Amino acid sequence: MRKSILKSLKPDIIVEMLDMAVAFENWNKVMERADMLYQCVQSIHEERQEYQSKGVPAPHIHIERPLVYYYGFSHLMRGWLTKRWDR
């Protein structure tokens, strides 16, 4: 996914999309959204690191939870889905 698109998405919205994909049992979408969430959070983290290395305060991004939550949730969903398919 392109970085410009990732910057326009909020992790909280992707989490909601993930929850909806699980509710509809659309397992391909669950995997896609988990990857999208990880890429989005990684993009935010990298941008923050760039600002920090320059000594400039990073612009505030309103998210409901810390970034580590979104990293963990994306890995959890991928792991859960992988385990589900291994049965």
PyMOL Python script that loads the backbone (N, CA, C, O; Angstrom):
from pymol import cmd

cmd.read_pdbstr("""\
ATOM      1  N   MET A   1       0.838  -1.174   0.000  1.00  0.00           N
ATOM      2  CA  MET A   1       0.000   0.000   0.000  1.00  0.00           C
ATOM      3  C   MET A   1       0.883   1.237   0.000  1.00  0.00           C
ATOM      4  O   MET A   1       1.917   1.270   0.667  1.00  0.00           O
ATOM      5  N   ARG A   2       0.479   2.243  -0.741  1.00  0.00           N
ATOM      6  CA  ARG A   2       1.279   3.465  -0.831  1.00  0.00           C
ATOM      7  C   ARG A   2       1.243   4.241   0.480  1.00  0.00           C
ATOM      8  O   ARG A   2       0.240   4.246   1.194  1.00  0.00           O
ATOM      9  N   LYS A   3       2.375   4.903   0.782  1.00  0.00           N
ATOM     10  CA  LYS A   3       2.464   5.648   2.030  1.00  0.00           C
ATOM     11  C   LYS A   3       1.435   6.771   2.105  1.00  0.00           C
ATOM     12  O   LYS A   3       0.909   7.055   3.181  1.00  0.00           O
ATOM     13  N   SER A   4       1.142   7.412   0.971  1.00  0.00           N
ATOM     14  CA  SER A   4       0.175   8.513   0.996  1.00  0.00           C
ATOM     15  C   SER A   4      -1.200   8.026   1.453  1.00  0.00           C
ATOM     16  O   SER A   4      -1.906   8.736   2.169  1.00  0.00           O
ATOM     17  N   ILE A   5      -1.577   6.821   1.039  1.00  0.00           N
ATOM     18  CA  ILE A   5      -2.858   6.258   1.475  1.00  0.00           C
ATOM     19  C   ILE A   5      -2.786   5.884   2.942  1.00  0.00           C
ATOM     20  O   ILE A   5      -3.731   6.120   3.694  1.00  0.00           O
ATOM     21  N   LEU A   6      -1.663   5.301   3.353  1.00  0.00           N
ATOM     22  CA  LEU A   6      -1.511   4.905   4.754  1.00  0.00           C
ATOM     23  C   LEU A   6      -1.604   6.102   5.683  1.00  0.00           C
ATOM     24  O   LEU A   6      -2.146   5.993   6.783  1.00  0.00           O
ATOM     25  N   LYS A   7      -1.082   7.243   5.252  1.00  0.00           N
ATOM     26  CA  LYS A   7      -1.129   8.430   6.113  1.00  0.00           C
ATOM     27  C   LYS A   7      -2.547   8.949   6.287  1.00  0.00           C
ATOM     28  O   LYS A   7      -2.860   9.572   7.301  1.00  0.00           O
ATOM     29  N   SER A   8      -3.407   8.697   5.307  1.00  0.00           N
ATOM     30  CA  SER A   8      -4.777   9.195   5.419  1.00  0.00           C
ATOM     31  C   SER A   8      -5.649   8.278   6.282  1.00  0.00           C
ATOM     32  O   SER A   8      -6.691   8.702   6.780  1.00  0.00           O
ATOM     33  N   LEU A   9      -5.227   7.032   6.456  1.00  0.00           N
ATOM     34  CA  LEU A   9      -5.990   6.104   7.282  1.00  0.00           C
ATOM     35  C   LEU A   9      -5.571   6.202   8.738  1.00  0.00           C
ATOM     36  O   LEU A   9      -4.400   6.436   9.039  1.00  0.00           O
ATOM     37  N   LYS A  10      -6.490   6.031   9.607  1.00  0.00           N
ATOM     38  CA  LYS A  10      -6.207   6.013  11.036  1.00  0.00           C
ATOM     39  C   LYS A  10      -6.234   4.569  11.517  1.00  0.00           C
ATOM     40  O   LYS A  10      -7.086   3.791  11.087  1.00  0.00           O
ATOM     41  N   PRO A  11      -5.310   4.201  12.405  1.00  0.00           N
ATOM     42  CA  PRO A  11      -5.292   2.825  12.905  1.00  0.00           C
ATOM     43  C   PRO A  11      -6.619   2.386  13.515  1.00  0.00           C
ATOM     44  O   PRO A  11      -7.001   1.222  13.387  1.00  0.00           O
ATOM     45  N   ASP A  12      -7.318   3.294  14.170  1.00  0.00           N
ATOM     46  CA  ASP A  12      -8.592   2.936  14.800  1.00  0.00           C
ATOM     47  C   ASP A  12      -9.633   2.512  13.761  1.00  0.00           C
ATOM     48  O   ASP A  12     -10.431   1.610  14.012  1.00  0.00           O
ATOM     49  N   ILE A  13      -9.622   3.157  12.608  1.00  0.00           N
ATOM     50  CA  ILE A  13     -10.558   2.798  11.538  1.00  0.00           C
ATOM     51  C   ILE A  13     -10.215   1.421  10.983  1.00  0.00           C
ATOM     52  O   ILE A  13     -11.105   0.621  10.694  1.00  0.00           O
ATOM     53  N   ILE A  14      -8.917   1.147  10.837  1.00  0.00           N
ATOM     54  CA  ILE A  14      -8.500  -0.161  10.321  1.00  0.00           C
ATOM     55  C   ILE A  14      -8.876  -1.263  11.310  1.00  0.00           C
ATOM     56  O   ILE A  14      -9.253  -2.358  10.893  1.00  0.00           O
ATOM     57  N   VAL A  15      -8.780  -0.991  12.607  1.00  0.00           N
ATOM     58  CA  VAL A  15      -9.187  -1.968  13.620  1.00  0.00           C
ATOM     59  C   VAL A  15     -10.688  -2.270  13.465  1.00  0.00           C
ATOM     60  O   VAL A  15     -11.106  -3.424  13.553  1.00  0.00           O
ATOM     61  N   GLU A  16     -11.478  -1.235  13.239  1.00  0.00           N
ATOM     62  CA  GLU A  16     -12.916  -1.452  13.013  1.00  0.00           C
ATOM     63  C   GLU A  16     -13.159  -2.281  11.761  1.00  0.00           C
ATOM     64  O   GLU A  16     -14.023  -3.157  11.753  1.00  0.00           O
ATOM     65  N   MET A  17     -12.399  -2.009  10.701  1.00  0.00           N
ATOM     66  CA  MET A  17     -12.527  -2.785   9.468  1.00  0.00           C
ATOM     67  C   MET A  17     -12.144  -4.243   9.721  1.00  0.00           C
ATOM     68  O   MET A  17     -12.776  -5.155   9.188  1.00  0.00           O
ATOM     69  N   LEU A  18     -11.124  -4.458  10.522  1.00  0.00           N
ATOM     70  CA  LEU A  18     -10.701  -5.814  10.886  1.00  0.00           C
ATOM     71  C   LEU A  18     -11.816  -6.528  11.638  1.00  0.00           C
ATOM     72  O   LEU A  18     -12.138  -7.678  11.340  1.00  0.00           O
ATOM     73  N   ASP A  19     -12.399  -5.846  12.609  1.00  0.00           N
ATOM     74  CA  ASP A  19     -13.496  -6.438  13.381  1.00  0.00           C
ATOM     75  C   ASP A  19     -14.672  -6.814  12.482  1.00  0.00           C
ATOM     76  O   ASP A  19     -15.294  -7.859  12.673  1.00  0.00           O
ATOM     77  N   MET A  20     -14.972  -5.966  11.509  1.00  0.00           N
ATOM     78  CA  MET A  20     -16.079  -6.254  10.589  1.00  0.00           C
ATOM     79  C   MET A  20     -15.749  -7.457   9.714  1.00  0.00           C
ATOM     80  O   MET A  20     -16.617  -8.291   9.455  1.00  0.00           O
ATOM     81  N   ALA A  21     -14.503  -7.556   9.257  1.00  0.00           N
ATOM     82  CA  ALA A  21     -14.105  -8.698   8.431  1.00  0.00           C
ATOM     83  C   ALA A  21     -14.221  -9.996   9.223  1.00  0.00           C
ATOM     84  O   ALA A  21     -14.621 -11.023   8.674  1.00  0.00           O
ATOM     85  N   VAL A  22     -13.874  -9.958  10.512  1.00  0.00           N
ATOM     86  CA  VAL A  22     -14.017 -11.141  11.363  1.00  0.00           C
ATOM     87  C   VAL A  22     -15.498 -11.472  11.533  1.00  0.00           C
ATOM     88  O   VAL A  22     -15.888 -12.637  11.449  1.00  0.00           O
ATOM     89  N   ALA A  23     -16.317 -10.458  11.771  1.00  0.00           N
ATOM     90  CA  ALA A  23     -17.748 -10.682  11.968  1.00  0.00           C
ATOM     91  C   ALA A  23     -18.384 -11.328  10.736  1.00  0.00           C
ATOM     92  O   ALA A  23     -19.274 -12.171  10.858  1.00  0.00           O
ATOM     93  N   PHE A  24     -17.923 -10.930   9.557  1.00  0.00           N
ATOM     94  CA  PHE A  24     -18.458 -11.499   8.314  1.00  0.00           C
ATOM     95  C   PHE A  24     -17.711 -12.760   7.879  1.00  0.00           C
ATOM     96  O   PHE A  24     -18.004 -13.333   6.830  1.00  0.00           O
ATOM     97  N   GLU A  25     -16.751 -13.181   8.688  1.00  0.00           N
ATOM     98  CA  GLU A  25     -15.944 -14.370   8.415  1.00  0.00           C
ATOM     99  C   GLU A  25     -15.287 -14.314   7.035  1.00  0.00           C
ATOM    100  O   GLU A  25     -15.197 -15.318   6.327  1.00  0.00           O
ATOM    101  N   ASN A  26     -14.834 -13.118   6.677  1.00  0.00           N
ATOM    102  CA  ASN A  26     -14.127 -12.919   5.415  1.00  0.00           C
ATOM    103  C   ASN A  26     -12.628 -12.982   5.731  1.00  0.00           C
ATOM    104  O   ASN A  26     -11.990 -11.956   5.965  1.00  0.00           O
ATOM    105  N   TRP A  27     -12.087 -14.184   5.733  1.00  0.00           N
ATOM    106  CA  TRP A  27     -10.736 -14.415   6.238  1.00  0.00           C
ATOM    107  C   TRP A  27      -9.660 -13.775   5.373  1.00  0.00           C
ATOM    108  O   TRP A  27      -8.615 -13.372   5.884  1.00  0.00           O
ATOM    109  N   ASN A  28      -9.904 -13.676   4.069  1.00  0.00           N
ATOM    110  CA  ASN A  28      -8.929 -12.983   3.219  1.00  0.00           C
ATOM    111  C   ASN A  28      -8.842 -11.508   3.590  1.00  0.00           C
ATOM    112  O   ASN A  28      -7.754 -10.934   3.631  1.00  0.00           O
ATOM    113  N   LYS A  29      -9.987 -10.902   3.857  1.00  0.00           N
ATOM    114  CA  LYS A  29     -10.011  -9.489   4.267  1.00  0.00           C
ATOM    115  C   LYS A  29      -9.365  -9.311   5.638  1.00  0.00           C
ATOM    116  O   LYS A  29      -8.707  -8.300   5.883  1.00  0.00           O
ATOM    117  N   VAL A  30      -9.545 -10.275   6.526  1.00  0.00           N
ATOM    118  CA  VAL A  30      -8.904 -10.187   7.843  1.00  0.00           C
ATOM    119  C   VAL A  30      -7.394 -10.108   7.665  1.00  0.00           C
ATOM    120  O   VAL A  30      -6.736  -9.271   8.283  1.00  0.00           O
ATOM    121  N   MET A  31      -6.848 -10.972   6.827  1.00  0.00           N
ATOM    122  CA  MET A  31      -5.410 -10.980   6.605  1.00  0.00           C
ATOM    123  C   MET A  31      -4.955  -9.673   5.951  1.00  0.00           C
ATOM    124  O   MET A  31      -3.933  -9.107   6.337  1.00  0.00           O
ATOM    125  N   GLU A  32      -5.714  -9.198   4.963  1.00  0.00           N
ATOM    126  CA  GLU A  32      -5.378  -7.934   4.294  1.00  0.00           C
ATOM    127  C   GLU A  32      -5.412  -6.768   5.271  1.00  0.00           C
ATOM    128  O   GLU A  32      -4.512  -5.928   5.275  1.00  0.00           O
ATOM    129  N   ARG A  33      -6.444  -6.717   6.093  1.00  0.00           N
ATOM    130  CA  ARG A  33      -6.577  -5.599   7.033  1.00  0.00           C
ATOM    131  C   ARG A  33      -5.517  -5.659   8.134  1.00  0.00           C
ATOM    132  O   ARG A  33      -5.034  -4.619   8.583  1.00  0.00           O
ATOM    133  N   ALA A  34      -5.153  -6.857   8.569  1.00  0.00           N
ATOM    134  CA  ALA A  34      -4.090  -6.992   9.564  1.00  0.00           C
ATOM    135  C   ALA A  34      -2.774  -6.480   8.987  1.00  0.00           C
ATOM    136  O   ALA A  34      -2.015  -5.796   9.673  1.00  0.00           O
ATOM    137  N   ASP A  35      -2.504  -6.811   7.728  1.00  0.00           N
ATOM    138  CA  ASP A  35      -1.304  -6.297   7.064  1.00  0.00           C
ATOM    139  C   ASP A  35      -1.375  -4.780   6.914  1.00  0.00           C
ATOM    140  O   ASP A  35      -0.387  -4.078   7.129  1.00  0.00           O
ATOM    141  N   MET A  36      -2.552  -4.286   6.543  1.00  0.00           N
ATOM    142  CA  MET A  36      -2.736  -2.846   6.379  1.00  0.00           C
ATOM    143  C   MET A  36      -2.507  -2.118   7.700  1.00  0.00           C
ATOM    144  O   MET A  36      -1.870  -1.064   7.730  1.00  0.00           O
ATOM    145  N   LEU A  37      -3.022  -2.676   8.783  1.00  0.00           N
ATOM    146  CA  LEU A  37      -2.839  -2.069  10.104  1.00  0.00           C
ATOM    147  C   LEU A  37      -1.358  -2.006  10.456  1.00  0.00           C
ATOM    148  O   LEU A  37      -0.868  -0.978  10.922  1.00  0.00           O
ATOM    149  N   TYR A  38      -0.653  -3.105  10.234  1.00  0.00           N
ATOM    150  CA  TYR A  38       0.777  -3.133  10.544  1.00  0.00           C
ATOM    151  C   TYR A  38       1.532  -2.089   9.719  1.00  0.00           C
ATOM    152  O   TYR A  38       2.364  -1.358  10.256  1.00  0.00           O
ATOM    153  N   GLN A  39       1.246  -2.016   8.426  1.00  0.00           N
ATOM    154  CA  GLN A  39       1.929  -1.057   7.560  1.00  0.00           C
ATOM    155  C   GLN A  39       1.614   0.378   7.969  1.00  0.00           C
ATOM    156  O   GLN A  39       2.495   1.237   7.939  1.00  0.00           O
ATOM    157  N   CYS A  40       0.384   0.640   8.345  1.00  0.00           N
ATOM    158  CA  CYS A  40      -0.022   1.975   8.769  1.00  0.00           C
ATOM    159  C   CYS A  40       0.733   2.396  10.020  1.00  0.00           C
ATOM    160  O   CYS A  40       1.272   3.501  10.090  1.00  0.00           O
ATOM    161  N   VAL A  41       0.768   1.509  11.003  1.00  0.00           N
ATOM    162  CA  VAL A  41       1.435   1.814  12.268  1.00  0.00           C
ATOM    163  C   VAL A  41       2.947   1.951  12.052  1.00  0.00           C
ATOM    164  O   VAL A  41       3.594   2.807  12.656  1.00  0.00           O
ATOM    165  N   GLN A  42       3.491   1.106  11.195  1.00  0.00           N
ATOM    166  CA  GLN A  42       4.922   1.188  10.884  1.00  0.00           C
ATOM    167  C   GLN A  42       5.243   2.528  10.230  1.00  0.00           C
ATOM    168  O   GLN A  42       6.270   3.137  10.528  1.00  0.00           O
ATOM    169  N   SER A  43       4.378   2.978   9.350  1.00  0.00           N
ATOM    170  CA  SER A  43       4.561   4.267   8.690  1.00  0.00           C
ATOM    171  C   SER A  43       4.545   5.411   9.707  1.00  0.00           C
ATOM    172  O   SER A  43       5.378   6.314   9.639  1.00  0.00           O
ATOM    173  N   ILE A  44       3.604   5.372  10.642  1.00  0.00           N
ATOM    174  CA  ILE A  44       3.519   6.399  11.688  1.00  0.00           C
ATOM    175  C   ILE A  44       4.789   6.381  12.532  1.00  0.00           C
ATOM    176  O   ILE A  44       5.359   7.431  12.830  1.00  0.00           O
ATOM    177  N   HIS A  45       5.226   5.193  12.912  1.00  0.00           N
ATOM    178  CA  HIS A  45       6.423   5.056  13.741  1.00  0.00           C
ATOM    179  C   HIS A  45       7.660   5.597  13.017  1.00  0.00           C
ATOM    180  O   HIS A  45       8.453   6.333  13.604  1.00  0.00           O
ATOM    181  N   GLU A  46       7.820   5.233  11.748  1.00  0.00           N
ATOM    182  CA  GLU A  46       8.974   5.705  10.985  1.00  0.00           C
ATOM    183  C   GLU A  46       8.969   7.218  10.850  1.00  0.00           C
ATOM    184  O   GLU A  46      10.013   7.864  10.943  1.00  0.00           O
ATOM    185  N   GLU A  47       7.779   7.782  10.629  1.00  0.00           N
ATOM    186  CA  GLU A  47       7.674   9.240  10.513  1.00  0.00           C
ATOM    187  C   GLU A  47       8.060   9.915  11.831  1.00  0.00           C
ATOM    188  O   GLU A  47       8.756  10.931  11.832  1.00  0.00           O
ATOM    189  N   ARG A  48       7.615   9.356  12.934  1.00  0.00           N
ATOM    190  CA  ARG A  48       7.976   9.906  14.244  1.00  0.00           C
ATOM    191  C   ARG A  48       9.491   9.821  14.473  1.00  0.00           C
ATOM    192  O   ARG A  48      10.096  10.736  15.032  1.00  0.00           O
ATOM    193  N   GLN A  49      10.089   8.715  14.035  1.00  0.00           N
ATOM    194  CA  GLN A  49      11.537   8.544  14.192  1.00  0.00           C
ATOM    195  C   GLN A  49      12.293   9.586  13.371  1.00  0.00           C
ATOM    196  O   GLN A  49      13.302  10.123  13.828  1.00  0.00           O
ATOM    197  N   GLU A  50      11.816   9.870  12.171  1.00  0.00           N
ATOM    198  CA  GLU A  50      12.454  10.882  11.325  1.00  0.00           C
ATOM    199  C   GLU A  50      12.416  12.256  11.993  1.00  0.00           C
ATOM    200  O   GLU A  50      13.426  12.959  12.037  1.00  0.00           O
ATOM    201  N   TYR A  51      11.263  12.628  12.505  1.00  0.00           N
ATOM    202  CA  TYR A  51      11.143  13.912  13.191  1.00  0.00           C
ATOM    203  C   TYR A  51      12.063  13.961  14.410  1.00  0.00           C
ATOM    204  O   TYR A  51      12.732  14.966  14.650  1.00  0.00           O
ATOM    205  N   GLN A  52      12.090  12.882  15.167  1.00  0.00           N
ATOM    206  CA  GLN A  52      12.915  12.829  16.374  1.00  0.00           C
ATOM    207  C   GLN A  52      14.397  12.959  16.026  1.00  0.00           C
ATOM    208  O   GLN A  52      15.142  13.638  16.732  1.00  0.00           O
ATOM    209  N   SER A  53      14.826  12.312  14.942  1.00  0.00           N
ATOM    210  CA  SER A  53      16.239  12.390  14.562  1.00  0.00           C
ATOM    211  C   SER A  53      16.632  13.799  14.133  1.00  0.00           C
ATOM    212  O   SER A  53      17.796  14.183  14.250  1.00  0.00           O
ATOM    213  N   LYS A  54      15.666  14.572  13.638  1.00  0.00           N
ATOM    214  CA  LYS A  54      15.921  15.951  13.240  1.00  0.00           C
ATOM    215  C   LYS A  54      15.768  16.921  14.407  1.00  0.00           C
ATOM    216  O   LYS A  54      16.082  18.105  14.287  1.00  0.00           O
ATOM    217  N   GLY A  55      15.283  16.411  15.534  1.00  0.00           N
ATOM    218  CA  GLY A  55      15.080  17.266  16.698  1.00  0.00           C
ATOM    219  C   GLY A  55      13.864  18.156  16.586  1.00  0.00           C
ATOM    220  O   GLY A  55      13.777  19.183  17.260  1.00  0.00           O
ATOM    221  N   VAL A  56      12.932  17.775  15.748  1.00  0.00           N
ATOM    222  CA  VAL A  56      11.709  18.547  15.514  1.00  0.00           C
ATOM    223  C   VAL A  56      10.539  17.771  16.106  1.00  0.00           C
ATOM    224  O   VAL A  56      10.470  16.552  15.949  1.00  0.00           O
ATOM    225  N   PRO A  57       9.625  18.448  16.780  1.00  0.00           N
ATOM    226  CA  PRO A  57       8.466  17.720  17.313  1.00  0.00           C
ATOM    227  C   PRO A  57       7.590  17.174  16.181  1.00  0.00           C
ATOM    228  O   PRO A  57       7.306  17.868  15.205  1.00  0.00           O
ATOM    229  N   ALA A  58       7.178  15.939  16.333  1.00  0.00           N
ATOM    230  CA  ALA A  58       6.333  15.288  15.330  1.00  0.00           C
ATOM    231  C   ALA A  58       4.912  15.825  15.431  1.00  0.00           C
ATOM    232  O   ALA A  58       4.440  16.136  16.525  1.00  0.00           O
ATOM    233  N   PRO A  59       4.228  15.936  14.296  1.00  0.00           N
ATOM    234  CA  PRO A  59       2.825  16.375  14.353  1.00  0.00           C
ATOM    235  C   PRO A  59       1.988  15.349  15.112  1.00  0.00           C
ATOM    236  O   PRO A  59       2.231  14.145  15.032  1.00  0.00           O
ATOM    237  N   HIS A  60       1.021  15.840  15.831  1.00  0.00           N
ATOM    238  CA  HIS A  60       0.175  14.961  16.641  1.00  0.00           C
ATOM    239  C   HIS A  60      -0.818  14.215  15.755  1.00  0.00           C
ATOM    240  O   HIS A  60      -1.494  14.809  14.916  1.00  0.00           O
ATOM    241  N   ILE A  61      -0.890  12.911  15.958  1.00  0.00           N
ATOM    242  CA  ILE A  61      -1.881  12.081  15.273  1.00  0.00           C
ATOM    243  C   ILE A  61      -2.802  11.549  16.356  1.00  0.00           C
ATOM    244  O   ILE A  61      -2.358  10.869  17.281  1.00  0.00           O
ATOM    245  N   HIS A  62      -4.084  11.860  16.238  1.00  0.00           N
ATOM    246  CA  HIS A  62      -5.032  11.414  17.261  1.00  0.00           C
ATOM    247  C   HIS A  62      -5.352   9.936  17.056  1.00  0.00           C
ATOM    248  O   HIS A  62      -5.996   9.553  16.079  1.00  0.00           O
ATOM    249  N   ILE A  63      -4.891   9.119  17.995  1.00  0.00           N
ATOM    250  CA  ILE A  63      -5.227   7.703  18.008  1.00  0.00           C
ATOM    251  C   ILE A  63      -5.689   7.360  19.418  1.00  0.00           C
ATOM    252  O   ILE A  63      -5.248   7.964  20.395  1.00  0.00           O
ATOM    253  N   GLU A  64      -6.578   6.387  19.507  1.00  0.00           N
ATOM    254  CA  GLU A  64      -7.186   6.053  20.789  1.00  0.00           C
ATOM    255  C   GLU A  64      -6.253   5.291  21.717  1.00  0.00           C
ATOM    256  O   GLU A  64      -6.406   5.343  22.938  1.00  0.00           O
ATOM    257  N   ARG A  65      -5.286   4.581  21.140  1.00  0.00           N
ATOM    258  CA  ARG A  65      -4.407   3.727  21.948  1.00  0.00           C
ATOM    259  C   ARG A  65      -2.955   3.956  21.554  1.00  0.00           C
ATOM    260  O   ARG A  65      -2.686   4.572  20.522  1.00  0.00           O
ATOM    261  N   PRO A  66      -2.015   3.469  22.362  1.00  0.00           N
ATOM    262  CA  PRO A  66      -0.598   3.585  21.993  1.00  0.00           C
ATOM    263  C   PRO A  66      -0.287   2.740  20.755  1.00  0.00           C
ATOM    264  O   PRO A  66      -0.985   1.766  20.473  1.00  0.00           O
ATOM    265  N   LEU A  67       0.756   3.115  20.024  1.00  0.00           N
ATOM    266  CA  LEU A  67       1.120   2.386  18.807  1.00  0.00           C
ATOM    267  C   LEU A  67       1.357   0.904  19.061  1.00  0.00           C
ATOM    268  O   LEU A  67       1.034   0.070  18.216  1.00  0.00           O
ATOM    269  N   VAL A  68       1.920   0.574  20.217  1.00  0.00           N
ATOM    270  CA  VAL A  68       2.224  -0.826  20.507  1.00  0.00           C
ATOM    271  C   VAL A  68       0.957  -1.681  20.488  1.00  0.00           C
ATOM    272  O   VAL A  68       1.018  -2.857  20.130  1.00  0.00           O
ATOM    273  N   TYR A  69      -0.177  -1.117  20.863  1.00  0.00           N
ATOM    274  CA  TYR A  69      -1.446  -1.846  20.807  1.00  0.00           C
ATOM    275  C   TYR A  69      -1.746  -2.280  19.370  1.00  0.00           C
ATOM    276  O   TYR A  69      -2.111  -3.430  19.122  1.00  0.00           O
ATOM    277  N   TYR A  70      -1.588  -1.356  18.439  1.00  0.00           N
ATOM    278  CA  TYR A  70      -1.903  -1.649  17.046  1.00  0.00           C
ATOM    279  C   TYR A  70      -0.918  -2.662  16.454  1.00  0.00           C
ATOM    280  O   TYR A  70      -1.315  -3.532  15.679  1.00  0.00           O
ATOM    281  N   TYR A  71       0.356  -2.552  16.813  1.00  0.00           N
ATOM    282  CA  TYR A  71       1.330  -3.559  16.384  1.00  0.00           C
ATOM    283  C   TYR A  71       0.892  -4.937  16.887  1.00  0.00           C
ATOM    284  O   TYR A  71       0.829  -5.904  16.127  1.00  0.00           O
ATOM    285  N   GLY A  72       0.594  -4.999  18.173  1.00  0.00           N
ATOM    286  CA  GLY A  72       0.208  -6.267  18.781  1.00  0.00           C
ATOM    287  C   GLY A  72      -1.072  -6.820  18.194  1.00  0.00           C
ATOM    288  O   GLY A  72      -1.173  -8.021  17.941  1.00  0.00           O
ATOM    289  N   PHE A  73      -2.056  -5.956  17.974  1.00  0.00           N
ATOM    290  CA  PHE A  73      -3.339  -6.406  17.429  1.00  0.00           C
ATOM    291  C   PHE A  73      -3.167  -6.950  16.018  1.00  0.00           C
ATOM    292  O   PHE A  73      -3.781  -7.957  15.664  1.00  0.00           O
ATOM    293  N   SER A  74      -2.338  -6.296  15.207  1.00  0.00           N
ATOM    294  CA  SER A  74      -2.125  -6.786  13.839  1.00  0.00           C
ATOM    295  C   SER A  74      -1.462  -8.160  13.868  1.00  0.00           C
ATOM    296  O   SER A  74      -1.839  -9.043  13.097  1.00  0.00           O
ATOM    297  N   HIS A  75      -0.486  -8.348  14.742  1.00  0.00           N
ATOM    298  CA  HIS A  75       0.168  -9.655  14.856  1.00  0.00           C
ATOM    299  C   HIS A  75      -0.788 -10.708  15.436  1.00  0.00           C
ATOM    300  O   HIS A  75      -0.787 -11.861  15.004  1.00  0.00           O
ATOM    301  N   LEU A  76      -1.589 -10.308  16.401  1.00  0.00           N
ATOM    302  CA  LEU A  76      -2.558 -11.223  17.000  1.00  0.00           C
ATOM    303  C   LEU A  76      -3.535 -11.743  15.954  1.00  0.00           C
ATOM    304  O   LEU A  76      -3.803 -12.942  15.889  1.00  0.00           O
ATOM    305  N   MET A  77      -4.062 -10.847  15.141  1.00  0.00           N
ATOM    306  CA  MET A  77      -5.035 -11.248  14.128  1.00  0.00           C
ATOM    307  C   MET A  77      -4.404 -12.167  13.088  1.00  0.00           C
ATOM    308  O   MET A  77      -5.023 -13.147  12.673  1.00  0.00           O
ATOM    309  N   ARG A  78      -3.191 -11.863  12.669  1.00  0.00           N
ATOM    310  CA  ARG A  78      -2.505 -12.728  11.697  1.00  0.00           C
ATOM    311  C   ARG A  78      -2.230 -14.095  12.322  1.00  0.00           C
ATOM    312  O   ARG A  78      -2.430 -15.125  11.678  1.00  0.00           O
ATOM    313  N   GLY A  79      -1.775 -14.104  13.567  1.00  0.00           N
ATOM    314  CA  GLY A  79      -1.482 -15.370  14.239  1.00  0.00           C
ATOM    315  C   GLY A  79      -2.731 -16.193  14.465  1.00  0.00           C
ATOM    316  O   GLY A  79      -2.728 -17.408  14.268  1.00  0.00           O
ATOM    317  N   TRP A  80      -3.803 -15.532  14.880  1.00  0.00           N
ATOM    318  CA  TRP A  80      -5.068 -16.227  15.110  1.00  0.00           C
ATOM    319  C   TRP A  80      -5.580 -16.837  13.806  1.00  0.00           C
ATOM    320  O   TRP A  80      -6.049 -17.975  13.782  1.00  0.00           O
ATOM    321  N   LEU A  81      -5.483 -16.075  12.740  1.00  0.00           N
ATOM    322  CA  LEU A  81      -5.980 -16.558  11.457  1.00  0.00           C
ATOM    323  C   LEU A  81      -5.107 -17.700  10.940  1.00  0.00           C
ATOM    324  O   LEU A  81      -5.628 -18.672  10.393  1.00  0.00           O
ATOM    325  N   THR A  82      -3.809 -17.599  11.103  1.00  0.00           N
ATOM    326  CA  THR A  82      -2.910 -18.653  10.661  1.00  0.00           C
ATOM    327  C   THR A  82      -3.197 -19.936  11.425  1.00  0.00           C
ATOM    328  O   THR A  82      -3.241 -21.016  10.835  1.00  0.00           O
ATOM    329  N   LYS A  83      -3.392 -19.824  12.728  1.00  0.00           N
ATOM    330  CA  LYS A  83      -3.708 -20.998  13.546  1.00  0.00           C
ATOM    331  C   LYS A  83      -5.049 -21.596  13.114  1.00  0.00           C
ATOM    332  O   LYS A  83      -5.206 -22.816  13.063  1.00  0.00           O
ATOM    333  N   ARG A  84      -5.996 -20.740  12.808  1.00  0.00           N
ATOM    334  CA  ARG A  84      -7.326 -21.195  12.378  1.00  0.00           C
ATOM    335  C   ARG A  84      -7.235 -21.993  11.076  1.00  0.00           C
ATOM    336  O   ARG A  84      -7.914 -23.008  10.920  1.00  0.00           O
ATOM    337  N   TRP A  85      -6.392 -21.533  10.140  1.00  0.00           N
ATOM    338  CA  TRP A  85      -6.238 -22.222   8.859  1.00  0.00           C
ATOM    339  C   TRP A  85      -5.460 -23.518   8.989  1.00  0.00           C
ATOM    340  O   TRP A  85      -5.604 -24.409   8.151  1.00  0.00           O
ATOM    341  N   ASP A  86      -4.629 -23.642  10.035  1.00  0.00           N
ATOM    342  CA  ASP A  86      -3.809 -24.840  10.218  1.00  0.00           C
ATOM    343  C   ASP A  86      -4.611 -26.033  10.733  1.00  0.00           C
ATOM    344  O   ASP A  86      -4.096 -27.151  10.747  1.00  0.00           O
ATOM    345  N   ARG A  87      -5.825 -25.830  11.145  1.00  0.00           N
ATOM    346  CA  ARG A  87      -6.635 -26.925  11.698  1.00  0.00           C
ATOM    347  C   ARG A  87      -6.958 -27.959  10.661  1.00  0.00           C
ATOM    348  O   ARG A  87      -7.631 -28.945  10.962  1.00  0.00           O
TER     349      ARG A  87
END
""", "prot")
cmd.dss("prot")
cmd.show_as("cartoon", "prot")
cmd.util.cbc("prot")
cmd.orient("prot")
